[in-house]
Amino acid sequence: MGLKVAIQGIKGSNHHQVAKEYFDEQIDLVECMSFDFLVDQLLDKTADVGVMAIENSIAGSIIPNYALVYHNNLHIIGEHYLNINHNLMVLNGQKIDDIEEVRSHPMALLQCKEFFRDYPKIKLVEDVDTAETAKRIQEQKLKHVAAIAPQVASELYELNIVAPSIQTIKNNATRFIIVKTKNKVLPKEEINKSSVRFVTDHKRGSLATVLNVMSDCRLNLTKIQSLPIIDKPWKYSFFVDVTFEDYAHFEKAKSLLDIMAEDFKVLGEYKNTRV
């Protein structure tokens, strides 16, 4: 039995690729068709660790996942960046001219929209997952149907790639976070990035004051994302990623922000993999 890793999607998905690249050891995949179900697998200990997409260089943040991490008290123990390549694949023997319908995740369809301008007769259909569509094409021997999926899916499900790397913007990357229900303690000298969440009051300049504290403590702000607080209309929480050269600088910032900001919480302390 290897480490049980929960992923959104199935074998052949981008989440599967990240799990393979991030964990050196033998892993057992726990396939989840939604991020909510992925969290459930962590909470009931069906899985040891989870892999969750959190932002894309084109489409931006996957905002609901920030809330999932916070509300379920998950800890971010690491991150991984994956270059995304969308490939058009069909049953062996089928050609691109045979395709009448393309099924894939809405994000994949959006990122390949320009390619399909040259194929106006092809119908684009939103589906739950990239790799799951590829698997279904093989299992049901679906002719005239194509999937947009990673190359690993074509290998797993023995499909033929009729058009590789069809994404509009070739430099397309997604950041994934690695989450657990308990924090993995790294030596302080190895920690140089953190994700935090806080709330500010309605006073003018409140957010600026908090950000100035981070700057004064020599933290580098790499990401800020606001999210409405559902039961408090017009009030927002802020999810922030910071990097730092010395953990002592972050410790100083934590002690100040714990006093200055409302509901300050550290969501994870880990290694910055994009330097």
Secondary structure, DSSP 8 states (H G I E B T S, - for coil): --EEEEEEB-TTSHHHHHHHHH--S-EEEEEESSHHHHHHHHHTTS-SEEEEEEEETTTEE-HHHHHHHHHTT-EEEEEEEEE---EEEE-TT--GGG--EEEE-HHHHHHTTTGGGG-TTSEEEE-S-HHHHHHHHHHTT-TTEEEEE-HHHHHHTT-EEEES---SSSS-EEEEEEEESS-----GGG--EEEEEEE--SSTTHHHHHHHHHHHTT-EEEEEEEEE-TTSTT-EEEEEEEE-S-HHHHHHHHHHHHHHSEEEEEEEEE-----
